Amino acid sequence: MTAELANAVDVIDPSTRKVLVEIPTGEPQSHMLVISPDGYRGYTANVSAGSVSVLDLAKRTLITTISRSQERPAHFHFAGWQTHFHS
């Protein structure tokens, strides 16, 4: 689950509904989460920054942030994952 105000992605235990881990995204307003088909990486759109954070889900760390060009609108498409981010 994304935690927009905490600049993080939360891992929740569905049986207890408690936060187990918070993975920092490094950017405000992290919203929408995509998990890679192999389950090792997560990608979250950072609305106000117009960027995407790349997360290592096993290590629970931020790998990098992909910024968009100021000349082009943000458009991210995760091929084959049926997920889109537009701003």
Secondary structure in CASP SS format (residue, H / E / C, confidence):
PFRMAT SS
TARGET T0000
AUTHOR 0000-0000-0000
METHOD secondary structure of the structure
MODEL  1
M C 1.00
T E 1.00
A E 1.00
E H 1.00
L H 1.00
A H 1.00
N C 1.00
A E 1.00
V E 1.00
D E 1.00
V E 1.00
I E 1.00
D E 1.00
P C 1.00
S C 1.00
T C 1.00
R C 1.00
K E 1.00
V E 1.00
L E 1.00
V E 1.00
E E 1.00
I E 1.00
P E 1.00
T C 1.00
G C 1.00
E C 1.00
P C 1.00
Q C 1.00
S E 1.00
H E 1.00
M E 1.00
L E 1.00
V E 1.00
I E 1.00
S C 1.00
P C 1.00
D C 1.00
G C 1.00
Y C 1.00
R E 1.00
G E 1.00
Y E 1.00
T E 1.00
A E 1.00
N E 1.00
V C 1.00
S C 1.00
A C 1.00
G C 1.00
S E 1.00
V E 1.00
S E 1.00
V E 1.00
L E 1.00
D E 1.00
L C 1.00
A C 1.00
K C 1.00
R C 1.00
T E 1.00
L E 1.00
I E 1.00
T E 1.00
T E 1.00
I E 1.00
S E 1.00
R C 1.00
S C 1.00
Q C 1.00
E C 1.00
R C 1.00
P C 1.00
A C 1.00
H E 1.00
F E 1.00
H E 1.00
F E 1.00
A C 1.00
G C 1.00
W C 1.00
Q C 1.00
T E 1.00
H E 1.00
F E 1.00
H E 1.00
S C 1.00
END
